[in-house]
Each structure stands twice: as structure tokens, then as C-alpha cells.
Amino acid sequence: MSDVLVLNLFVAAGLNFVTQAIQIGAYAARIAGVTTLRIATAISLFSLVVTASRLATLVVTPALGALADVPAYAASAAHRSTVDPTALHVLDTQFRIIVAAGSLGVLAGGLLMPVFIVMFVRGVRSFERTGSIPTALLRLLDPRVVFDLVRAVRIPPLSKARTLPFGAIPRKLVIGNTVISTVYAIGVVAAYYASDLNLEARGTAIGLSGLVNGIGTVAFSLFVDPTSAYIVDQTVRNERPVSHVYAMIVVLVATAFVGTVLAQLALYPAAVYIAAGSHIFVKH
């Protein structure tokens, strides 16, 4: 167990927890847009937070690289062409803990949704007054705003969730967000895992992580983001009740959590797939 629980594991797991929570919290911008009737501003804040959270995942990669380097260097020192199975098992456990931390981050983001809603509503109104995103963000440090955010901390009641019209949410949004969440949860992790499955193509395997996440980004932009934005637009035009937006947010959080759980099943096959792909690049 001491081989598994190392500092870089805690760093990577902690950062993944935080970034996943922030990314889920960004969904609150949709509700803020309906509440304030400032859809464009809310979407702008949503894009800002989502982009920031995805850039923050780059901070996780050095810790992942350090974890993957340990068994690779041990194999090199022992003049082996493959990683020792015991060391590979340790790496597998570490990476699964990191993915599980992401699942917990999704839950935390969902539970803190009332806080994120207050934060985005205040952000939209502050931007209207100042015309500056940085100034609006600095307003979050105001003690009165912090107090309002603390007061908003509460567990969303399950009884209210049961009354939401989930049947009004398009099935493609449910399936799409589940699949995309699975891809995002393991994209970088599987690439570093693959780098230890095929030591001859370590650099190529790590480089393919960008391709995996790039596919996820394109899929998100094609299937999830436009559909959720359209539901918000219909709500503002009084073509849908506000309850549809709340149902959509619950569905997005739930499917994101399911996606990160399914990522545990997809982690090793994805690593093998990336390792095989990197091998083709190296040999040809």
C-alpha cells in the first residue's frame, strides 16, 4: 500500500477532484442565464469557467507523468523491455484512484450547485454594472458575496428532484454527455497508462492524449452544448417551463457521474487501444 499512496497520487487526485467539481458547477450558468435573462453573458461565463477547468487539467499531467515514470524507469534500470506486472498493478490502482477522485468531484459539484448558481447570478449582474469580467471575478472576494455564497451551501432536496420533468430532456443529451464524460475522465490517464504498456512508444502514447480529449471536445461542442443552450433559449422564450432547465442540469450532473464511473471499466481497454495505436506510429 505504501507503494500506491505517494505524494504525486494525492496531488493528481486532489486536482482532478477540484477540476471536475468546477466543471460541473459551470452548468449553473444555464440557470443564471434564465434567472437574469442575460443568456449571452451567462454563456460567456460558462465558456470561461469550462475552459479554465479544462486548462487546469494540464496541471494534473505532471503528477500523472511522475507516477508513470516510476515503473518505466525501474524496467529500464533492470534492462527489461516491459514493466514488471507488480509495478503495473500499482500504477493501475493509482490511476483508478485518480479517476474515482473525479467521480467524487462530480458529486461535490452537484451538491454545491446552489452555491454555483448564486455565484453565476452575482457574476452576471456584476458584469452588467462594470463591463469587465476580471472585475466581476474579483467581486467574489468581497466579504458580503462570500457570506451570500456560504449561506447558499445546502444539500439540494431529493424530493424536489423527483418532481422534475426528466422526460422532456432529449435522449441524445443523456447519451452524449455520458459518453463524453467517460472520454474526458480517462483521456489523459489512459495515455499515460499506455506509455507503460508499450515502453518503445512512450512519447507517442502520451502525445495521443490530446487526440482523445480533442475528440471529446468536438463531440461536446456538437451534441451536448448546443442542445443544452437550445433548451435554455426555449425557456427564455416561454416555450418551455423553467423546470426543464433544472431537470437538464440534474441530468447533466447524473450522466457526468455515470460517465466517470464507467470510465473505470474503460480505462484499461482504452490504454491498450492507445498503446496499440502508438505502436503503429512508431513502427511505420
CORWOBEL-V136835 format. One record per helix or strand of 2 or more residues. SS is the DSSP state (a for helix, b for strand). FROM is the first residue (numbers start at 0). LEN is the number of residues. Records with the same first field share a line. If there is no record, write none. Layout:
# CORWOBEL-V136835
SS = FROM-LEN + FROM-LEN
This chain:
# CORWOBEL-V136835
a = 6-19 + 27-9 + 38-39 + 84-27 + 112-18 + 132-9 + 142-9 + 157-5 + 165-3 + 170-27 + 198-38 + 241-42
